[in-house]
């Protein structure tokens, strides 16, 4: 697989996975980023989704870097 394609796919999977995990955790905590309006619940959910996406992306990049060192 082309290295840039692999990089893009792993970044996308990490980001989307992080957002989905943060969305589900947010719902359990009472935050809903898809709630109507811009109340505290919606803002909290949006913040959690952003943090989850960024965290998932960083985990994907660290995994890719560790994988390239071992190969």
DSSP file (Angstrom, degrees, kcal/mol; ACC not computed):
  #  RESIDUE AA STRUCTURE BP1 BP2  ACC     N-H-->O    O-->H-N    N-H-->O    O-->H-N    TCO  KAPPA ALPHA  PHI   PSI    X-CA   Y-CA   Z-CA
    1    1 A X              0   0    0      0, 0.0     2,-0.1     0, 0.0     5,-0.0   0.000 360.0 360.0 360.0 140.4    0.0    0.0    0.0
    2    2 A X     >  -     0   0    0      1,-0.1     4,-2.4     2,-0.0     3,-0.3  -0.379 360.0-128.3 -62.2 135.9    1.2    3.5   -0.8
    3    3 A X  H  > S+     0   0    0      1,-0.2     4,-2.3     2,-0.2     5,-0.1   0.854 106.9  50.2 -58.9 -37.7    2.6    5.2    2.3
    4    4 A X  H  > S+     0   0    0      2,-0.2     4,-2.3     1,-0.2    -1,-0.2   0.869 110.5  49.7 -70.9 -34.2    0.6    8.3    1.9
    5    5 A X  H  > S+     0   0    0     -3,-0.3     4,-2.5     2,-0.2    -2,-0.2   0.918 111.7  49.0 -66.2 -43.2   -2.6    6.3    1.4
    6    6 A X  H  X S+     0   0    0     -4,-2.4     4,-2.4     2,-0.2     5,-0.2   0.906 111.4  50.1 -61.5 -42.6   -1.8    4.4    4.6
    7    7 A X  H  X S+     0   0    0     -4,-2.3     4,-2.2    -5,-0.2    -2,-0.2   0.926 112.3  46.7 -62.3 -45.9   -1.1    7.6    6.5
    8    8 A X  H  X S+     0   0    0     -4,-2.3     4,-2.3     2,-0.2    -2,-0.2   0.902 113.1  48.6 -64.7 -41.9   -4.4    9.1    5.3
    9    9 A X  H  X S+     0   0    0     -4,-2.5     4,-2.6     2,-0.2     5,-0.2   0.919 112.7  46.7 -66.4 -43.6   -6.5    6.0    6.2
   10   10 A X  H  X S+     0   0    0     -4,-2.4     4,-2.4     2,-0.2    -1,-0.2   0.892 112.6  50.6 -67.6 -37.5   -5.0    5.6    9.6
   11   11 A X  H  X S+     0   0    0     -4,-2.2     4,-2.5    -5,-0.2    -2,-0.2   0.932 112.7  46.7 -62.2 -44.8   -5.4    9.3   10.4
   12   12 A X  H  X S+     0   0    0     -4,-2.3     4,-2.7     2,-0.2     5,-0.3   0.915 113.1  48.1 -65.0 -43.4   -9.1    9.1    9.3
   13   13 A X  H  X S+     0   0    0     -4,-2.6     4,-2.5     1,-0.2     5,-0.2   0.915 113.5  48.0 -64.5 -42.7   -9.8    6.0   11.3
   14   14 A X  H  X S+     0   0    0     -4,-2.4     4,-2.2    -5,-0.2    43,-0.3   0.919 114.3  46.0 -63.1 -43.9   -8.2    7.4   14.4
   15   15 A X  H  X S+     0   0    0     -4,-2.5     4,-2.4    41,-0.3    41,-0.2   0.956 116.4  42.8 -64.7 -51.5  -10.0   10.7   14.1
   16   16 A X  H  X S+     0   0    0     -4,-2.7     4,-2.6     1,-0.2     5,-0.2   0.904 114.5  51.3 -64.7 -41.3  -13.5    9.2   13.4
   17   17 A X  H  X S+     0   0    0     -4,-2.5     4,-2.3    -5,-0.3    -1,-0.2   0.906 111.1  48.5 -61.4 -41.4  -12.9    6.5   16.1
   18   18 A X  H  X S+     0   0    0     -4,-2.2     4,-2.4    -5,-0.2    35,-0.3   0.896 111.6  49.1 -65.2 -41.0  -12.0    9.1   18.6
   19   19 A X  H  X S+     0   0    0     -4,-2.4     4,-2.5    33,-0.3    -2,-0.2   0.929 112.4  47.9 -64.6 -44.8  -15.0   11.3   17.8
   20   20 A X  H  X S+     0   0    0     -4,-2.6     4,-2.3     2,-0.2     5,-0.2   0.915 112.4  48.5 -64.5 -42.3  -17.4    8.4   18.1
   21   21 A X  H  X S+     0   0    0     -4,-2.3     4,-2.4    -5,-0.2     5,-0.2   0.931 113.5  46.9 -62.4 -44.9  -15.9    7.2   21.4
   22   22 A X  H  X S+     0   0    0     -4,-2.4     4,-2.6     1,-0.2    -2,-0.2   0.861 110.2  54.3 -65.3 -35.4  -16.1   10.8   22.8
   23   23 A X  H  X S+     0   0    0     -4,-2.5     4,-2.2     2,-0.2    -2,-0.2   0.935 111.0  44.6 -62.7 -46.9  -19.7   11.1   21.5
   24   24 A X  H  X S+     0   0    0     -4,-2.3     4,-1.9     2,-0.2    -2,-0.2   0.905 114.8  47.8 -66.8 -41.4  -20.8    7.9   23.3
   25   25 A X  H  X S+     0   0    0     -4,-2.4     4,-1.7     1,-0.2    -1,-0.2   0.908 111.0  53.0 -64.2 -40.9  -19.0    8.9   26.5
   26   26 A X  H  X>S+     0   0    0     -4,-2.6     5,-3.6     1,-0.2     4,-0.6   0.894 106.8  51.2 -61.4 -40.8  -20.6   12.4   26.2
   27   27 A X  H ><5S+     0   0    0     -4,-2.2     3,-0.8     3,-0.2    -1,-0.2   0.900 108.4  51.8 -64.0 -39.0  -24.0   10.9   25.9
   28   28 A X  H 3<5S+     0   0    0     -4,-1.9    -1,-0.2     1,-0.2    -2,-0.2   0.837 112.1  46.9 -64.3 -31.9  -23.4    8.8   29.0
   29   29 A X  H 3<5S-     0   0    0     -4,-1.7    -1,-0.2     2,-0.2    -2,-0.2   0.480 125.4-101.0 -88.7  -3.3  -22.3   12.0   30.9
   30   30 A X  T <<5S+     0   0    0     -3,-0.8     2,-0.5    -4,-0.6    -3,-0.2   0.595  81.2 127.0  95.9  12.2  -25.3   14.0   29.7
   31   31 A X      < -     0   0    0     -5,-3.6     2,-0.5    -6,-0.2    -1,-0.3  -0.891  33.1-176.4-104.2 131.7  -23.7   16.0   26.9
   32   32 A X    >   -     0   0    0     -2,-0.5     3,-1.8     9,-0.4    13,-0.2  -0.912  14.0-169.5-130.0 105.3  -25.2   15.9   23.4
   33   33 A X  T 3  S+     0   0    0     -2,-0.5    -1,-0.1     1,-0.3     9,-0.1   0.691  91.2  55.0 -67.2 -15.3  -23.4   17.7   20.6
   34   34 A X  T 3  S+     0   0    0      2,-0.1    -1,-0.3    11,-0.0     3,-0.1   0.288  80.4 125.5 -99.5  10.4  -26.4   17.2   18.4
   35   35 A X  S <  S-     0   0    0     -3,-1.8     2,-0.2     1,-0.1     4,-0.0  -0.321  72.1 -96.1 -67.0 151.9  -28.8   18.8   20.8
   36   36 A X  S    S+     0   0    0      2,-0.1     3,-0.4    -2,-0.0     6,-0.1  -0.471  88.3   3.6 -71.6 138.0  -30.9   21.7   19.5
   37   37 A X  S    S-     0   0    0     -2,-0.2    -2,-0.0     1,-0.2     2,-0.0  -0.287  97.5 -72.3  83.8-171.5  -29.5   25.1   20.2
   38   38 A X  S    S+     0   0    0      4,-0.1    -1,-0.2    -2,-0.1    -2,-0.1  -0.401  73.2 145.6-122.2  54.4  -26.3   26.0   21.9
   39   39 A X     >  -     0   0    0     -3,-0.4     4,-2.4     1,-0.1     5,-0.2  -0.164  68.0 -88.2 -79.2-179.3  -26.9   25.2   25.5
   40   40 A X  H  > S+     0   0    0      1,-0.2     4,-2.6     2,-0.2     5,-0.2   0.857 126.5  54.7 -60.1 -37.6  -24.4   23.8   27.9
   41   41 A X  H  > S+     0   0    0      2,-0.2     4,-2.0     1,-0.2    -9,-0.4   0.915 110.8  44.7 -63.6 -43.8  -25.1   20.2   26.9
   42   42 A X  H  > S+     0   0    0      2,-0.2     4,-2.4     1,-0.2    -2,-0.2   0.926 114.6  47.4 -68.5 -44.7  -24.5   20.9   23.2
   43   43 A X  H  X S+     0   0    0     -4,-2.4     4,-2.5     1,-0.2    -2,-0.2   0.921 112.3  50.2 -63.8 -43.8  -21.3   22.9   23.8
   44   44 A X  H  X S+     0   0    0     -4,-2.6     4,-2.5    -5,-0.2    -1,-0.2   0.901 111.5  49.0 -59.8 -41.2  -19.9   20.3   26.2
   45   45 A X  H  X S+     0   0    0     -4,-2.0     4,-2.5    -5,-0.2   -12,-0.3   0.886 110.4  50.2 -66.0 -38.9  -20.6   17.6   23.6
   46   46 A X  H  X S+     0   0    0     -4,-2.4     4,-2.3     2,-0.2    -2,-0.2   0.912 111.7  48.4 -65.4 -42.3  -18.9   19.6   20.9
   47   47 A X  H  X S+     0   0    0     -4,-2.5     4,-2.5     2,-0.2     5,-0.2   0.930 112.4  48.4 -63.4 -45.5  -15.9   20.1   23.0
   48   48 A X  H  X S+     0   0    0     -4,-2.5     4,-2.7     1,-0.2    -2,-0.2   0.907 111.0  50.6 -61.6 -41.7  -15.7   16.4   24.0
   49   49 A X  H  X S+     0   0    0     -4,-2.5     4,-2.4     2,-0.2    -1,-0.2   0.905 111.1  48.8 -64.1 -40.6  -16.1   15.4   20.3
   50   50 A X  H  X S+     0   0    0     -4,-2.3     4,-2.2     2,-0.2    -2,-0.2   0.917 113.2  46.3 -64.4 -43.5  -13.2   17.7   19.3
   51   51 A X  H  X S+     0   0    0     -4,-2.5     4,-2.6     2,-0.2    -2,-0.2   0.897 112.8  50.7 -65.5 -39.7  -11.0   16.4   22.1
   52   52 A X  H  X S+     0   0    0     -4,-2.7     4,-2.6    -5,-0.2   -33,-0.3   0.905 110.5  48.8 -64.9 -41.2  -11.8   12.8   21.1
   53   53 A X  H  X S+     0   0    0     -4,-2.4     4,-2.1   -35,-0.3    -2,-0.2   0.920 113.6  46.0 -64.3 -44.1  -11.1   13.4   17.5
   54   54 A X  H  X S+     0   0    0     -4,-2.2     4,-2.2     2,-0.2    -2,-0.2   0.896 113.7  49.3 -65.4 -40.2   -7.7   15.0   18.2
   55   55 A X  H  X S+     0   0    0     -4,-2.6     4,-2.4     2,-0.2    -2,-0.2   0.908 110.8  49.5 -65.7 -42.1   -6.8   12.3   20.7
   56   56 A X  H  X S+     0   0    0     -4,-2.6     4,-2.2     2,-0.2   -41,-0.3   0.886 110.4  51.2 -63.5 -38.5   -7.7    9.6   18.3
   57   57 A X  H  X S+     0   0    0     -4,-2.1     4,-2.2   -43,-0.3    -2,-0.2   0.919 110.5  48.3 -64.4 -44.0   -5.6   11.2   15.6
   58   58 A X  H  X S+     0   0    0     -4,-2.2     4,-2.4     1,-0.2    -2,-0.2   0.890 110.8  51.1 -65.2 -38.9   -2.6   11.5   17.9
   59   59 A X  H  X S+     0   0    0     -4,-2.4     4,-2.5     2,-0.2    -1,-0.2   0.904 109.5  50.7 -63.8 -40.4   -3.0    7.8   18.9
   60   60 A X  H  X S+     0   0    0     -4,-2.2     4,-2.3     2,-0.2    -2,-0.2   0.904 111.4  48.0 -63.6 -40.6   -3.1    6.8   15.2
   61   61 A X  H  X S+     0   0    0     -4,-2.2     4,-2.2     2,-0.2    -2,-0.2   0.901 112.1  48.5 -68.4 -39.9    0.0    8.8   14.5
   62   62 A X  H  X S+     0   0    0     -4,-2.4     4,-2.5     2,-0.2     5,-0.2   0.902 111.7  50.2 -65.3 -39.9    1.9    7.3   17.5
   63   63 A X  H  X S+     0   0    0     -4,-2.5     4,-2.4     2,-0.2    -2,-0.2   0.923 111.4  48.5 -62.3 -44.3    0.8    3.8   16.5
   64   64 A X  H  X S+     0   0    0     -4,-2.3     4,-2.0     2,-0.2    -2,-0.2   0.888 112.0  49.1 -64.1 -39.1    2.0    4.4   12.9
   65   65 A X  H  X S+     0   0    0     -4,-2.2     4,-1.5     2,-0.2    -2,-0.2   0.912 112.7  46.8 -67.4 -42.3    5.4    5.8   14.2
   66   66 A X  H  X S+     0   0    0     -4,-2.5     4,-1.6     1,-0.2    -2,-0.2   0.873 111.7  52.2 -66.6 -35.9    5.9    2.8   16.5
   67   67 A X  H  X S+     0   0    0     -4,-2.4     4,-1.1     1,-0.2    -1,-0.2   0.880 108.1  50.6 -67.1 -37.8    4.9    0.4   13.7
   68   68 A X  H  < S+     0   0    0     -4,-2.0    -1,-0.2     1,-0.2    -2,-0.2   0.819 109.0  51.7 -71.9 -29.7    7.5    1.9   11.3
   69   69 A X  H  < S+     0   0    0     -4,-1.5    -1,-0.2     1,-0.2    -2,-0.2   0.861 110.7  48.3 -72.0 -35.1   10.3    1.7   13.9
   70   70 A X  H  <        0   0    0     -4,-1.6    -1,-0.2     1,-0.2    -2,-0.2   0.711 360.0 360.0 -77.9 -20.3    9.5   -2.0   14.5
   71   71 A X     <        0   0    0     -4,-1.1    -1,-0.2    -5,-0.1    -2,-0.2   0.456 360.0 360.0 -87.4 360.0    9.4   -2.9   10.8
